């Protein structure tokens, strides 16, 4: 069945979770590529709408590389850990991460619509720290008691996996906090599952009195198709700012051409390139790492070919730092 005829919830439940099914669809031989051990450690999960953008028969497709479990994930490397950015040390209440001045982050859920193999929270103990209904009240109280917090970030997992009712309930509570200026939502769903951006969802965001920012996560221009554009158009029409965070990934987007095309296409969709992250050193992700020297060289090429507002900031997140470390 065409995924476009299904609701976002149906598309979510029909996502590929079996390597053989994914390889059959893409006309690939699963025996050549995947690692059962890697998949057991961190399951395959990818919606049909995202797989439909991959090139059949191409093992090096930049979208496939982001989701396919491979044996390289089972290798251990020094410096790669379960908590590479110091999230656990920054938890102030259950479900609240308060690292940076003026901003706090809510872990809304441990679930995602897609399991990206480079995920920096792939080893995060979500069952211990995500916000339950009971814990949400404590988190709201924490915000109320910390008037220096002017921005709340809804994260996860992916916060847009919550239903509209739960989101509306939370946003209504946040609206009542006078010192809170902005609500920022970090989500991959507008990219990988654009059907999530319904008119009802947009209405929930529009009801807020706070400034609303939606930060999407897209790493390659091939991720951006007409379905994504339709979703982004709805978001922008509601007066919501759209920014993108990408991760620099070996074999996916580590060329000036790929990064140039990504920035141009993002902006044509009304999304401003915001950050390009150096890989967070989560255990199981080392094969994606691009060196800082190579990253800077790529950024210099981008600066020579793009207007400044289309050049994302190259940054690294370091445990315990007061802010992200800007590299370029």
N, C-alpha and C positions, 0 to 999 in steps of 0.2 A: 504494500500500500504506500502511496505517496505520502511522505511525512508532512507535507503541507496541508493535508486534509485532517490532520490530527491536532488535538489541543496540545499545549505545551506539556501538560501533565502526562498525556499519553506518549508524547515523544520521549519524555524523560524515562518512563517505564520501559519503553522499547529500545533504549540505547544498547549498543553493542557491549556485551560483557564477556564474550567468548571469542578467543583468538581465531578459532577455526572459522566461525561465522564472518568475522571481519575480513579474514584473508580470502574466503570464498567470494565475498562481495567485491573485493579489490583485485581479484584474479592473481593472488600471490600464493606461494607455497609456505604454509606455516612452519613446516619442519626446518626450513632454511634460516629462520629469523628469530623466533621468539624464545623466551626463557620461561619455562613453567615456574621456576623458582622465583623469578622476578615478579611474575604475575600473582603468585601466591602471597608474596610480601606486600604488594600494593596492586590491587586488582585493576584490570582493564575496564575502562568505562568511557564511552564516547558516543554522543548522539548521532543518529543517521544524518541529520541536517549538516553536521560537520564533516562526516565521512564522505558525503556527496560532493564535497569540494576537493577531494583528493583525486589524484590521477591514477587510474587503474593500471596495475602492472608495474608501478614505479616504487621500488623499495626505498628510494631516496626522496620521496615526496616530503616536502617540508612540514606538512600538516601531520602526516603519518608518523614522522619521527618524533613528534611531540607526545604521542599517545601509545606507541608500541613498546611493550615490555621486552627488553633485550638482556642478554647475559651480562653485559657491562655493568648493569645495576648491582650485581652481586659482588663486585670487586670493592675492596676497602682501600681508602686512600687517606693519608695523614691530613688532618685539618678539616675533614668532612665529618659532620656530627649530626645528631638527632635534632638539635635545637640551634641552628647556625646563626640566628639573628637575635638570640637572647630573649625570646618571647616569654619563656617561663619565669625568668627573673623579674619581668616587668608586670606580672599579673598582680593587680592591687585588690581586686575583688574577683570572685569566680566570674569568668566571662568578660572581664575588663582588662585590657592591656593599656597601661599608661606609661609610654616611653618618653614622649616628646612634649615639651612645654606647649600648653594651649590646646592639645589634641589628645583624645583618648579613643580607644578602639573597642568595639563590642564583638566578641566571637559569637555570632548568631546561630551558627550550625556547624557541624563537622562535615556536612555533605557537599558535594559538588556535582554538577551535571557532567563533568569531564574530569578524568584523572590525568593531569599533565605529569609526565614522568620526571620533570625537573622541579616539581613542587617543593617549595622550601618548608611547607608544613606537612609533608607526606608522612612524617614520623610523629606529628603532634598528638598528644593524648587528649583528643577532643572529648571523650566520654567524661573526663574529669572537669573540663573547663568551659564547655559551651553554656550559653545562657538558657536555663529552663525558665518556665513561667515564674516560679518562685524567686529564682536568682535575679530575674529581670528587675524586680522591685528594688533589690539591693544595689544593682548597677545604676538604676535611675537615681537612687538616693546618693550614691557616690558622686554622680555628676552634679547634683544639686548642692552638695557640700564642698565642691571644688570650683569656685567661681572663676578661676583662671582658665577653665576649659571652655573655649569658644567654638570648638568643632568636634563633632562626634563622627567616627568612621564606623560604618556597619560592614563587617567583614565575616570571615568564616575560615574554611568552607566558603559557600556562596550564599549571601544573605537573600538573594532573589529566589532561592528555593523555598523560602517561607511563603505562605499563601498571603493574598492581599489583605485579608482580615487581620492577621497577626502583624503585618507591616503597618497597617493603618493604626492599630492599637498602640504600637510602639511610637510611631511618629507623633501621634496625638499627645503622648506623655512627654516626648522630647520638646514639643511645641510649648509646653508649659514652663520650660526652664528659661528664664529671661536672659541669662548670660550666654546661652548657646546661640551662635549666629548661623552656623552652617551644619547641614547633615550631608555627609559624604558617603556614598555607597560604592564599594569596590565589588565588581561583578564581572565574570566572564560570560554570563548568560546572554547579554545582547549580541555577543559574537557567536557563541557556539550553539545557542538555542534561542534564536531571535523571536520565536513564537511566544516567549515569556512576556514580551513587551506588548501587553494588551491595552485596550482603551481603559479598562477597569484599573489596571496597575498605574497607568499614567494619572488617572483621577486621584488615586491615593497620594501620589507625590505632589500633585497640584494643590491638594488641600492643606499642605503644610505652610506655615507662616515663615519658615526658615528658608534661607538660600539653600538650594539643592544642587549638589555636584555628583555626577555619576562618572566614576573612573572605570573604564573598560580595560580589558587585557587582551591585546592582539599582538602577535609576534611576526606575522607574515601577511603580505598583501593578498595572498590567495584565500585568506580567511574571510575577506570582505566581499560579500556578494549582494545581490539585490534584496534578499530577505533581511540581511543585516542593515542595508541602507534604509529600508522601510522602517525598521525598528528605531534607528537613529533619528530619522526624520520626525517620528512621533515624540521622541524624547526632547529634541530641540524645539519642536513646536510648543512644548509645554514650558519653555523658558529655562530648561535645565542645562547646565554647562556639561559638556562631554570632554573628558580627557582620556588619554591612553597611557598605560604602563606596559612596556614590553620587557622581555628578558633577552639578553644577547646569548644565543645558543649555537654552539658549534654544529655545523651541518644543516642548520635551519635558516638562520638569517645573518650569518657572520660574513657578509660581503657588503661593500658599499652600495652595490646595485640593489640588493634585497632591502636594505635599510632605507635607501632613497625612495624606492617604490612604495614601501610601507608608509612613510611620512606623507607622500603625495596622496596616496589613496585614502588614508585616514582623514586628511584635511578635506578631501572632496566629499567625504561623508559627514563633515561638520565636527570632526573629532580632532582636538589639538594634541599633537605628540607631547608628552609630559616627561616621563622618565624612560630611559633605557637602563635596565639594571644589569650590572655584572652578576653572574650566577651566585646565588646564596648557596653556601657549601653544605647542603643537606646530604646526609648519607645516601648513596645510591645514584647521585647525579653527576659525578665527576666527568663522565664522558661528554657532557655538554659544555664544559668550561672553555671559555676563550680568555686568553691572557690579557692583563691590563694593557700591556704594550700594544698588542694587536687591536684592542678595543679603541685606544686613543688614536691609532692610525686610521681606523675606520671613521671615527668622529671628525678627524681633520678633513678627510675626503668629503664627508657630508657637509661640513661647514663651507667647503669650496663650491658646492653644487646646489645648495638649498638656501632659501631665505632663512634668517635666524630663527623666526618663530616656528619653523618646521624642523629644527634640530632639537631633538630631545636632550635632556640633561643626562649625561652618563653618571651613574651613581652606584655606590655600594652601601649596603646596610651592614653596620658593625654592631655587635652586641655591646650594650652599655654606652654607646655614643649618644650625644645630645640631639643629633639630627643625622639624616643620611649624609654620607661622605661624598661630596661631588668630586668626580675624577676629571670631568671635562665639561 
